[in-house]
Amino acid sequence: MTRLGMVLDLDRCIGCWACAVACKMENSVGEGLWWQRVQTIGGPAIDTSSGVFPQVHKHYRPRNCFHCAEPPCLPVCPTEAIVKRADGIVEIVQDLCIGCGKCQPACPYDAIEMNEVAPVLPHGLEGGHGASEAPPPRRAGVVEKCSFCTHRVDQGLEPACVSACPTQVITFGDLDDPTTQVSARKARPDAFRMGEETGADPSVWFLPASTGAKQRRSG
Amino acid sequence: MDRDPGGVELASGLSETVINTVCAHNCGGRARLACTVRDGVLVRVAPAPAPDAAYTGACVRCLTLPQWVYSKDRISQPMRRVGDRGSGRFEPISWDEALDEIAGRFASILRDHGAPGLAFTRTSGSSQLGNYSRLAALLGGGGTANFYGGVDMAVHMGLNNTFGFKGMFGQHANEWTDRIRSKLIVVWGHNPAETAMTSMKFLLDARDAGSRLVVIDPRYSATAMHANWWLAPRPGTDLPLALGLLHVLIHEGLIDRAFALAHSGAPLLVRLDTGRYLRAADVSIDGSSATFTVWDETVQSAVADGEAVQPALEGRFEIAGIPVATAFTLLAEMVGDYPPDRVADLTGLARDDIVDLARTYATDKPALIGFGYGVDRYRHGELVTRVAATMALLTGNVGRAGAGVGVQSHGQGFYEAQLGPGPPLPAWARTESIPNIEVGKRPSVVRALFCQGDWLNQRMPDMNTALAYLKTLDFVVTADHFWQTTANWSDLVLPASTFVEATSPVRDAVVVGNSVLLRQKVIDPVGESRPDVDIERDLAERMGLGEWFAATPEDTVRMQVDGASGPAFANVTYERLVEAGGGLRLDVPTTPHVQYADLKFPTRSGRGEFYVEALVDVGEALPVFRPDHEALPSHPLASRFPLVLVQTHVRQRAHSTFFNTGWTLDIWPEPILEMNPDDAAARGLETGDLAEAYNGRGHVVARVVRNPDFPPGMCNVSEGWKQHQYVSGNVQELTNAEINPAHTLLWGHANIPFFDTRVEVKRAGETRP
């Protein structure tokens, strides 16, 4: 079996959002919607730490759809608009989506975005931007989410976020193939997934931000 | 004529092509970009394979390029002021009208005031730096004013003072790919995780391979977050910290005496009567007035440098009645004033941490000290890099793989290789440089100003004073992409194209990342905009100076590439470069480039000179610490204005470039005033409250974010927001324009101490105490 997935090394993430912006550009994701976001694990506001200076802590965690092996979003869809491909990618079939929104709360990872309005694309780029093979801009009243860039994967390319990352945080490939880099990193004893208890069996693993956790501070 | 870009036809019937170019912004990144153009529209930007694969990579800024290029806020046509200056009332005019008017006004100013009546100034916010410099040099028979500099220069001054002059922004640090060979990497006043993001992977690769990454920064930056050891000195105390480290190195005997004797200026004799180096001719030693001298222990006398059997590192001597000492002795005595206990008091760091860092630097070799421009923004930024360079010279941490001192982000491959010259200029062509920090403070006959980009917002401290000066001028022209402060105060505004727009197949060429890369045309100019190079040539033709310009930018680039000499260019011709898609690796070694590998320094003595005799008159022959600047808690303003205000540089903008791209504004929507939670609480401020930061120079109003990444006593508004994005005021109203005479003495201009800025903060709307 093939199971496409990712391992993100949070010890190398600088919180720059290049992954998220590359995704948005590649897939013509409308204003206010993000298929990928970069979470600050620290204080309440973006880019802030928790703690008291200098004993402060923060790191970043990019978040996209985890393309779960048992996707909780899939069975709740009344129109079978959510499908799982043979390679493990969980896709939304736009033409089948009726915008009922049931999938959104079903996702434990907050990965599904609703087009409340017709997507607003940047001035001069209203016809869509990014890859010509990517899905055209979505209509109002349907949901959308990270597709692992199926249009790229089908050409043998990595998702846009992977190649855009300037610090090589993200490894992508077949988790079931023991020869891949992604399965080697997933096998690290400190590799973890978010919300194991959900039973969704996500296909996105993380390596912890261990340097920051262990660092010496003088101030 | 445009080359056939070799596009492919899509199923939709649209044509699509990918054109490679190089980013042009002043982050220094120079990423090679693959630009997808569909039916004439730039729809996608991604990292393009670099000719040297190590340098493939782009950052989030350039990913937003399509939004920048097609922004609805672009200035679409030339505009002439119709209301009062600053009223924002303009009417559209044709390019011919605009250029004719500029040429006419310039001609009359040249007639009435001579060449010095005209000034040019440039920013990096609109296309590449350097445009209009040719025109400026030619106008009026030469000698127009050039408002320039004052930013990012101090750290380079210090390196150039010590290692030798390699051009103001010359590279002193080893190449990025050398990071992995460092055992210790000290990143100092530098936040590449936000400012030079494409350099960050080399630091992380080194750390992950076992190098120890140390970050010195008063705040917990996105780089500090990744360090093995983060040290947070009080803002503006980098110099005493550096002196404390040097103290430990010298007083604990951690120096490499043989290296220091052979390659640094340590053994050179200094006259105690004049403060100058003792030259052979001063005391009838064989040699000239250019020959440096050392004390030879073997013969117990001074000899010409290079002649000693056993040069002395330390000692005071009298030679022909002249009292002298070795430079090392003077240095060691000076740093005697900075024992770790005192430095702990000055910096807020623990004594033992200072000692430990110095010992680590001396023992975990090779060690790199990589600076950024954080230390540059205080009054004595150049002295910090001088001390660091001295540390390297005394411990043998220079000229070796993994070692060195320099601006960390400036090591993007070998770029000492130079392109050839453009079209010839007459001998009389020149400009008279007026440092930005002196504009309006010294008498000049300037009556008209041509600005490339938003000079007031981006280049000037103490903005209200700068604006008052601008208002006194007779005629102001701005070429920019967007309506900004400087455009608003101009009489004529020209729409400049971005660096991806061109009328010629190629705009210019750059040497970076061990390669030569063409900045190729990606799309036609948007709206009625024109590339700066075209505007410059059009103006020159109107003023009878067209003969000094090539017919097209491509012709200039062909001259520069084919005229480049040196072995690096052995296999490069313009035609080959075009055939290769606009990028070729230079014929330079594939091993990481090491600066000063031959341990020859381009100083007068050929040694790394930590004693700078040219600064004797300002008391800085040695890099002494003077507590005379605004950021320090001992400054008289500290009681009224208790907070030091810095301006961090952020991920989404290169200075102000990309200030209005919607994708990143969705993430980081507005200017924020970041403060330590205790400072905010003391003023009754919560995250989200509007607050005013003010001092005697001006004010800014922004939303507060409580952020414990900042120490008490320090606050931040990131650099590069534009006037309309503030609630009111502008962070540049607050900044310090004090001139450091030591800079002026040696370099002709002073760096701007933007971070030597104190403020008080209060809730917006409340009256000031």
Boltz contact constraints between the chains, C-beta under 6 A:
constraints:
  - contact:
      token1: [A, 12]
      token2: [B, 204]
      max_distance: 6.0
  - contact:
      token1: [A, 14]
      token2: [B, 193]
      max_distance: 6.0
  - contact:
      token1: [A, 14]
      token2: [B, 200]
      max_distance: 6.0
  - contact:
      token1: [A, 14]
      token2: [B, 222]
      max_distance: 6.0
  - contact:
      token1: [A, 15]
      token2: [B, 222]
      max_distance: 6.0
  - contact:
      token1: [A, 16]
      token2: [B, 60]
      max_distance: 6.0
  - contact:
      token1: [A, 16]
      token2: [B, 197]
      max_distance: 6.0
  - contact:
      token1: [A, 16]
      token2: [B, 651]
      max_distance: 6.0
  - contact:
      token1: [A, 17]
      token2: [B, 60]
      max_distance: 6.0
  - contact:
      token1: [A, 17]
      token2: [B, 667]
      max_distance: 6.0
  - contact:
      token1: [A, 18]
      token2: [B, 60]
      max_distance: 6.0
  - contact:
      token1: [A, 21]
      token2: [B, 60]
      max_distance: 6.0
  - contact:
      token1: [A, 21]
      token2: [B, 63]
      max_distance: 6.0
  - contact:
      token1: [A, 21]
      token2: [B, 663]
      max_distance: 6.0
  - contact:
      token1: [A, 22]
      token2: [B, 63]
      max_distance: 6.0
  - contact:
      token1: [A, 24]
      token2: [B, 663]
      max_distance: 6.0
  - contact:
      token1: [A, 25]
      token2: [B, 44]
      max_distance: 6.0
  - contact:
      token1: [A, 45]
      token2: [B, 687]
      max_distance: 6.0
  - contact:
      token1: [A, 45]
      token2: [B, 705]
      max_distance: 6.0
  - contact:
      token1: [A, 48]
      token2: [B, 707]
      max_distance: 6.0
  - contact:
      token1: [A, 49]
      token2: [B, 220]
      max_distance: 6.0
  - contact:
      token1: [A, 49]
      token2: [B, 708]
      max_distance: 6.0
  - contact:
      token1: [A, 49]
      token2: [B, 709]
      max_distance: 6.0
  - contact:
      token1: [A, 51]
      token2: [B, 708]
      max_distance: 6.0
  - contact:
      token1: [A, 52]
      token2: [B, 708]
      max_distance: 6.0
  - contact:
      token1: [A, 53]
      token2: [B, 708]
      max_distance: 6.0
  - contact:
      token1: [A, 53]
      token2: [B, 711]
      max_distance: 6.0
  - contact:
      token1: [A, 54]
      token2: [B, 232]
      max_distance: 6.0
  - contact:
      token1: [A, 56]
      token2: [B, 220]
      max_distance: 6.0
  - contact:
      token1: [A, 56]
      token2: [B, 708]
      max_distance: 6.0
  - contact:
      token1: [A, 56]
      token2: [B, 709]
      max_distance: 6.0
  - contact:
      token1: [A, 122]
      token2: [B, 67]
      max_distance: 6.0
  - contact:
      token1: [A, 122]
      token2: [B, 662]
      max_distance: 6.0
  - contact:
      token1: [A, 123]
      token2: [B, 70]
      max_distance: 6.0
  - contact:
      token1: [A, 123]
      token2: [B, 72]
      max_distance: 6.0
  - contact:
      token1: [A, 124]
      token2: [B, 70]
      max_distance: 6.0
  - contact:
      token1: [A, 125]
      token2: [B, 66]
      max_distance: 6.0
  - contact:
      token1: [A, 125]
      token2: [B, 70]
      max_distance: 6.0
  - contact:
      token1: [A, 129]
      token2: [B, 43]
      max_distance: 6.0
  - contact:
      token1: [A, 129]
      token2: [B, 66]
      max_distance: 6.0
  - contact:
      token1: [A, 130]
      token2: [B, 44]
      max_distance: 6.0
  - contact:
      token1: [A, 132]
      token2: [B, 10]
      max_distance: 6.0
  - contact:
      token1: [A, 132]
      token2: [B, 16]
      max_distance: 6.0
  - contact:
      token1: [A, 166]
      token2: [B, 57]
      max_distance: 6.0
  - contact:
      token1: [A, 166]
      token2: [B, 59]
      max_distance: 6.0
  - contact:
      token1: [A, 166]
      token2: [B, 197]
      max_distance: 6.0
  - contact:
      token1: [A, 166]
      token2: [B, 198]
      max_distance: 6.0
  - contact:
      token1: [A, 167]
      token2: [B, 200]
      max_distance: 6.0
  - contact:
      token1: [A, 167]
      token2: [B, 201]
      max_distance: 6.0
  - contact:
      token1: [A, 167]
      token2: [B, 204]
      max_distance: 6.0
  - contact:
      token1: [A, 168]
      token2: [B, 201]
      max_distance: 6.0
  - contact:
      token1: [A, 211]
      token2: [B, 226]
      max_distance: 6.0
  - contact:
      token1: [A, 212]
      token2: [B, 225]
      max_distance: 6.0
  - contact:
      token1: [A, 215]
      token2: [B, 228]
      max_distance: 6.0
  - contact:
      token1: [A, 216]
      token2: [B, 229]
      max_distance: 6.0
  - contact:
      token1: [A, 217]
      token2: [B, 230]
      max_distance: 6.0
  - contact:
      token1: [A, 218]
      token2: [B, 231]
      max_distance: 6.0
  - contact:
      token1: [A, 218]
      token2: [B, 349]
      max_distance: 6.0
  - contact:
      token1: [A, 218]
      token2: [B, 353]
      max_distance: 6.0
  - contact:
      token1: [A, 219]
      token2: [B, 232]
      max_distance: 6.0
